[in-house]
Amino acid sequence: MKFKLLILAGCFIFSSCIKNAPPINPDDVVGTYVGEYGKEKEWKEVIIIKPDGSYQQLVYQSGEQLYDNQGKWKALYQGVEFSDFIVLMRGFGEVGYPEKTAFFSAVWSNYQSRKCLAFDIDNDYVACERK
């Protein structure tokens, strides 16, 4: 329960900070995003966002694939909402055991000249586009 409240509070604060940003173009979101997490980057996540509104999420731990997850996505004003998403981070930069959620949102941005999905306000849980 604390985790869900932390995520909700973080999303509210993060979204209020960027309220003056222009809306995103859904076509810009399409692509392959990769995030590596944990102290030794032992967790890896690949998110493939497809133009038909679907996505595929691959989750690896120490090089071994644990999950091949699929769901739907839609563009929000300044972010992306995923259905049936597997959440890896537990807050404060800690990776926890993956948990599937009905919906999970990310803020989409060009971060360091790359398209990125930021799942938390501290940018500890970020997946960026790989070409």
FISE-276045 format. One line per 4 residues: their letters; for each residue x, y, z of N, C-alpha, C. Coordinates in nm, 4 decimals. Each point is the difference from the previous one (the first is absolute). Layout:
BEGIN
a = X Y Z X Y Z X Y Z  ...
***
This chain:
BEGIN
mkfk = 0.0819 -0.1186 0.0000 -0.0819 0.1186 0.0000 0.0867 0.1255 0.0000  0.1069 0.0002 0.0812 0.0895 0.1153 0.0035 0.0599 0.0260 -0.1375  0.0340 -0.1091 -0.0706 0.0592 0.0126 -0.1327 -0.0961 0.0705 -0.0951  -0.1261 -0.0396 0.0009 -0.0985 0.0610 -0.0900 -0.0221 0.1465 0.0345
llil = -0.0026 0.0343 0.1277 -0.0142 0.1403 0.0397 0.1214 0.0808 -0.0427  0.1181 -0.0581 0.0123 0.1232 0.0670 -0.0419 -0.0040 0.0280 -0.1497  -0.0429 -0.0968 -0.0795 -0.0089 0.0174 -0.1448 -0.1012 0.1094 -0.0340  -0.1151 -0.0027 0.0630 -0.1019 0.1026 -0.0271 0.0493 0.1397 0.0357
agcf = 0.0653 0.0140 0.1134 0.0523 0.1298 0.0412 0.1081 0.0473 -0.0972  0.0873 -0.0899 -0.0396 0.1065 0.0353 -0.0934 -0.0548 0.0425 -0.1346  -0.1001 -0.0709 -0.0504 -0.0602 0.0359 -0.1283 -0.0670 0.1367 0.0077  -0.0686 0.0283 0.1101 -0.0657 0.1287 0.0158 0.1021 0.1139 0.0026
ifss = 0.1035 -0.0160 0.0784 0.1026 0.1040 0.0095 0.0697 0.0169 -0.1336  0.0370 -0.1118 -0.0621 0.0730 0.0053 -0.1259 -0.0851 0.0642 -0.1087  -0.1274 -0.0375 -0.0082 -0.0859 0.0545 -0.1044 -0.0286 0.1476 0.0225  -0.0071 0.0450 0.1239 -0.0253 0.1413 0.0247 0.1209 0.0856 -0.0351
cikn = 0.1198 -0.0579 0.0025 0.1208 0.0743 -0.0344 0.0117 0.0239 -0.1494  -0.0633 -0.0833 -0.0822 0.0155 0.0132 -0.1436 -0.1300 0.0412 -0.0683  -0.0907 0.0615 0.0727 -0.1307 0.0307 -0.0554 0.0045 0.0985 -0.1157  0.1062 0.0751 -0.0156 0.0094 0.0954 -0.1091 0.0661 -0.0583 -0.1238
appi = 0.0392 -0.1239 0.0029 0.0610 -0.0637 -0.1162 -0.1066 -0.0278 -0.1057  0.0376 -0.0001 -0.1282 -0.0983 -0.0281 -0.1052 -0.0424 -0.1464 0.0025  -0.1189 -0.0313 -0.0545 -0.0438 -0.1394 -0.0043 0.0923 -0.0820 -0.0906  0.0101 -0.1281 0.0297 0.0860 -0.0858 -0.0818 -0.0758 -0.0484 -0.1228
npdd = 0.0756 -0.0333 -0.1019 -0.0543 -0.0590 -0.1212 0.0127 -0.1516 0.0150  -0.1100 -0.0753 -0.0060 0.0085 -0.1464 0.0184 0.0984 -0.0671 -0.0961  0.0146 0.0528 -0.1216 0.0938 -0.0591 -0.0954 0.1444 0.0104 0.0487  0.0299 0.1023 0.0794 0.1358 0.0167 0.0522 0.0344 -0.1035 0.1067
vvgt = -0.1012 -0.0547 0.0637 0.0209 -0.0934 0.1110 0.0417 -0.1387 -0.0497  -0.0441 -0.0370 -0.1190 0.0273 -0.1328 -0.0547 0.1511 -0.0244 -0.0064  0.0426 -0.1173 0.0475 0.1421 -0.0345 -0.0034 0.0337 -0.1043 0.1047  0.1277 -0.0290 0.0133 0.0504 -0.0974 0.0971 0.0767 0.0729 0.1088
yvge = -0.0394 -0.0220 0.1250 0.0588 0.0665 0.1157 0.0662 -0.1046 0.0890  0.1157 0.0344 0.0542 0.0737 -0.0935 0.0844 0.0371 0.0697 0.1307  -0.0230 -0.0687 0.1106 0.0407 0.0488 0.1317 0.0791 -0.1075 0.0717  0.1025 0.0423 0.0726 0.0803 -0.0934 0.0801 0.0013 0.0514 0.1424
ygke = -0.0288 -0.0881 0.0950 -0.0213 0.0393 0.1381 0.0753 -0.0906 0.0962  0.0095 0.0453 0.1230 0.0700 -0.0750 0.1033 0.1418 0.0524 0.0159  0.0605 -0.0338 0.1108 0.1348 0.0508 0.0289 0.1012 -0.0406 -0.1054  -0.0152 -0.1194 -0.0526 0.0928 -0.0483 -0.1020 -0.0695 -0.0178 -0.1343
kewk = -0.1113 0.0706 -0.0178 -0.0781 -0.0060 -0.1241 -0.0410 -0.1435 -0.0342  -0.0341 -0.0767 0.1044 -0.0366 -0.1396 -0.0214 -0.1405 -0.0177 -0.0570  -0.0819 0.1045 0.0096 -0.1346 -0.0037 -0.0561 -0.0009 0.0792 -0.1300  -0.0628 -0.0554 -0.1017 -0.0117 0.0681 -0.1285 -0.1441 -0.0123 -0.0477
evii = -0.0475 0.1087 -0.0568 -0.1368 0.0041 -0.0506 0.0042 0.0544 -0.1423  -0.0692 -0.0674 -0.0904 -0.0128 0.0459 -0.1383 -0.1491 0.0212 -0.0249  -0.0354 0.1206 -0.0416 -0.1400 0.0334 -0.0284 -0.0088 0.0374 -0.1474  -0.0762 -0.0770 -0.0748 -0.0172 0.0246 -0.1431 -0.1406 0.0573 -0.0183
ikpd = -0.0070 0.1286 -0.0331 -0.1283 0.0683 -0.0185 -0.0320 0.0015 -0.1497  -0.1125 -0.0596 -0.0336 -0.0380 -0.0195 -0.1401 -0.1061 0.1018 -0.0429  -0.0033 0.0341 -0.1291 -0.0951 0.1024 -0.0471 -0.1462 -0.0421 0.0088  -0.0286 -0.1289 0.0152 -0.1393 -0.0457 0.0057 -0.0619 0.0114 0.1390
gsyq = 0.0745 0.0600 0.0960 -0.0526 0.0167 0.1353 0.0349 -0.1141 0.0934  0.0818 -0.0924 -0.0442 0.0428 -0.1099 0.0864 0.1466 0.0196 0.0381  0.0428 -0.0719 0.1030 0.1406 0.0029 0.0389 0.0413 -0.1398 0.0452  0.1301 -0.0222 -0.0013 0.0584 -0.1227 0.0534 0.1056 0.0420 0.1006
qlvy = 0.0014 -0.0650 0.1146 0.0944 0.0299 0.1073 0.0753 -0.1280 0.0343  0.1317 0.0053 -0.0149 0.0865 -0.1131 0.0336 0.0781 0.0366 0.1249  0.0020 -0.0899 0.0983 0.0691 0.0249 0.1265 0.1058 -0.1083 0.0188  0.1228 0.0456 0.0290 0.1136 -0.0899 0.0195 0.0613 0.0239 0.1371
qsge = 0.0493 -0.1054 0.0600 0.0799 0.0120 0.1220 0.1276 -0.0794 -0.0220  0.1131 0.0688 0.0131 0.1324 -0.0614 -0.0209 0.0071 -0.0745 -0.1334  -0.0589 0.0600 -0.1036 0.0060 -0.0563 -0.1344 -0.1052 -0.1037 -0.0326  -0.0748 -0.0465 0.0985 -0.1030 -0.1013 -0.0224 -0.1363 0.0666 -0.0140
qlyd = -0.0703 -0.0322 -0.1076 -0.1323 0.0586 -0.0214 -0.1001 -0.0609 0.0976  -0.0665 0.0888 0.0777 -0.1010 -0.0447 0.0958 -0.1422 0.0165 -0.0531  -0.0224 0.1078 -0.0760 -0.1359 0.0312 -0.0458 0.0015 0.0463 -0.1449  -0.1056 -0.0373 -0.0703 -0.0318 0.0534 -0.1325 -0.1447 0.0460 0.0113
nqgk = -0.0171 0.1262 0.0299 -0.1301 0.0565 0.0331 -0.0520 0.0840 -0.1164  -0.1317 0.0016 -0.0179 -0.0605 0.0811 -0.1055 -0.1224 0.0707 0.0534  -0.0311 0.1125 -0.0617 -0.1170 0.0761 0.0394 -0.0252 0.1119 -0.0986  -0.0806 0.0937 0.0417 -0.0358 0.1157 -0.0825 0.0623 0.1260 0.0592
wkal = 0.0205 0.0998 -0.0848 0.0492 0.1294 0.0459 -0.0819 0.1094 -0.0668  -0.0017 0.1155 0.0644 -0.0615 0.1169 -0.0625 0.0753 0.1236 0.0460  0.0025 0.0970 -0.0885 0.0664 0.1263 0.0310 -0.0908 0.0833 0.0888  0.0576 0.0564 0.1022 -0.0678 0.0972 0.0844 0.0510 0.1374 -0.0413
yqgv = -0.0414 0.1041 0.0671 0.0420 0.1346 -0.0379 0.1521 0.0129 -0.0028  0.0667 -0.0513 0.1032 0.1456 0.0102 0.0063 0.0653 -0.1320 0.0375  -0.0697 -0.1077 -0.0271 0.0561 -0.1278 0.0384 -0.0655 -0.1152 -0.0724  0.0241 -0.1166 0.0533 -0.0503 -0.1235 -0.0575 -0.0610 -0.0826 0.1123
efsd = -0.1164 -0.0575 -0.0257 -0.0631 -0.0900 0.0962 0.0047 -0.1408 -0.0571  0.0478 -0.0936 0.0813 0.0095 -0.1403 -0.0389 -0.1034 -0.0807 0.0767  -0.0627 -0.0958 -0.0661 -0.0866 -0.0952 0.0702 0.0795 -0.1277 0.0233  -0.0293 -0.0683 0.1096 0.0637 -0.1283 0.0331 0.1529 0.0092 -0.0030
fivl = 0.0542 0.0982 0.0691 0.1439 0.0284 -0.0010 0.0682 -0.0647 0.1199  0.1207 -0.0507 -0.0195 0.0788 -0.0571 0.1092 0.0912 0.1093 0.0553  -0.0160 0.0317 0.1280 0.0790 0.1043 0.0662 0.1197 -0.0654 0.0685  0.1184 0.0554 -0.0260 0.1224 -0.0561 0.0583 0.0489 0.0761 0.1217
mrgf = -0.0160 0.1307 0.0012 0.0558 0.0832 0.1073 -0.0981 0.0126 0.1157  0.0536 0.0098 0.1188 -0.0803 0.0127 0.1216 0.0142 0.1373 0.0644  0.0644 0.0907 -0.0643 0.0200 0.1336 0.0562 0.1383 0.0146 0.0590  0.0476 0.1216 0.0043 0.1311 0.0336 0.0560 0.1129 -0.0765 -0.0681
gevg = -0.0170 -0.0295 -0.1296 0.1046 -0.0660 -0.0765 0.0170 -0.1476 0.0262  -0.0919 -0.0599 0.0750 0.0108 -0.1420 0.0343 -0.0825 -0.0851 -0.0964  0.0613 -0.1048 -0.0501 -0.0711 -0.0949 -0.0843 -0.0627 -0.1048 0.0910  -0.1269 -0.0237 -0.0202 -0.0689 -0.1013 0.0777 -0.0447 -0.1116 -0.0909
ypek = -0.0649 -0.0984 0.0555 -0.0482 -0.1077 -0.0845 -0.1075 0.0557 -0.0925  0.0064 -0.0287 -0.1303 -0.0965 0.0560 -0.0952 -0.1443 -0.0294 0.0384  -0.0844 0.1003 -0.0213 -0.1422 -0.0117 0.0330 -0.0815 0.0547 -0.1161  -0.0984 -0.0762 -0.0454 -0.0851 0.0438 -0.1104 -0.1105 0.0914 0.0522
taff = -0.0199 0.1120 -0.0699 -0.1037 0.0957 0.0373 -0.0997 0.0137 -0.1145  -0.1220 0.0405 0.0322 -0.1015 0.0189 -0.1032 0.0375 0.1163 -0.0914  0.0466 0.1112 0.0593 0.0413 0.1174 -0.0763 0.1232 0.0602 0.0646  0.0885 0.0537 -0.0832 0.1190 0.0682 0.0499 0.0367 0.1074 -0.1005
savw = 0.0343 0.1169 0.0487 0.0290 0.1133 -0.0885 0.1448 0.0424 0.0083  0.0458 0.0584 -0.1087 0.1348 0.0554 -0.0076 -0.0070 0.1349 -0.0681  0.0906 0.0875 0.0367 0.0137 0.1277 -0.0689 0.0962 -0.0224 -0.1155  -0.0394 0.0435 -0.1180 0.0845 -0.0157 -0.1184 0.0757 0.1299 -0.0234
snyq = 0.1288 -0.0118 -0.0315 0.0788 0.1211 -0.0241 0.1208 -0.0314 -0.0867  0.0615 0.1068 -0.0476 0.1304 -0.0114 -0.0640 0.1012 0.0296 0.1093  0.0645 -0.1015 0.0497 0.0952 0.0106 0.1107 0.1388 -0.0265 -0.0559  0.0893 0.0945 0.0136 0.1356 -0.0108 -0.0533 -0.0033 -0.0363 -0.1480
srkc = -0.0889 0.0685 -0.0747 -0.0157 -0.0178 -0.1453 -0.0487 -0.1389 -0.0405  -0.0603 -0.0715 0.0934 -0.0607 -0.1296 -0.0306 -0.1424 -0.0010 0.0514  -0.0865 -0.0745 -0.0683 -0.1367 -0.0158 0.0481 0.0021 -0.0925 0.1208  -0.0660 0.0416 0.1080 0.0017 -0.0785 0.1233 -0.1380 -0.0056 0.0636
lafd = -0.0224 -0.1057 0.0765 -0.1174 -0.0169 0.0849 0.0484 0.0076 0.1440  -0.0470 0.0993 0.0723 0.0378 0.0153 0.1415 -0.1164 -0.0482 0.0849  0.0240 -0.1060 0.0768 -0.1038 -0.0592 0.0826 -0.0001 0.0552 0.1417  0.1011 0.0806 0.0349 0.0027 0.0619 0.1328 0.0622 0.1389 -0.0086
idnd = -0.0200 0.0780 0.1021 0.0429 0.1392 0.0019 0.1519 0.0160 0.0126  0.0665 -0.0978 0.0591 0.1452 0.0094 0.0214 0.0813 -0.0516 -0.1176  -0.0669 -0.0461 -0.1040 0.0658 -0.0584 -0.1166 0.0852 -0.1223 0.0352  -0.0392 -0.0736 0.1035 0.0637 -0.1279 0.0314 -0.0597 -0.1123 -0.0843
yvac = -0.1239 0.0213 -0.0435 -0.0727 -0.1008 -0.0766 -0.0312 0.0611 -0.1361  0.0981 -0.0054 -0.0901 -0.0103 0.0615 -0.1326 0.0436 -0.1007 -0.1052  -0.0759 -0.0069 -0.1075 0.0375 -0.0813 -0.1153 0.0122 0.0937 -0.1188  0.1123 -0.0069 -0.0722 0.0235 0.0898 -0.1128 0.0094 -0.0778 -0.1304
erk = -0.0284 0.0706 -0.1069 -0.0029 -0.0626 -0.1310 0.1382 -0.0487 -0.0427  0.0011 -0.1176 -0.0559 0.1212 -0.0554 -0.0610 -0.0294 -0.0155 -0.1488  0.0899 0.0437 -0.0805 -0.0216 -0.0073 -0.1450 0.0773 -0.1131 -0.0598
***
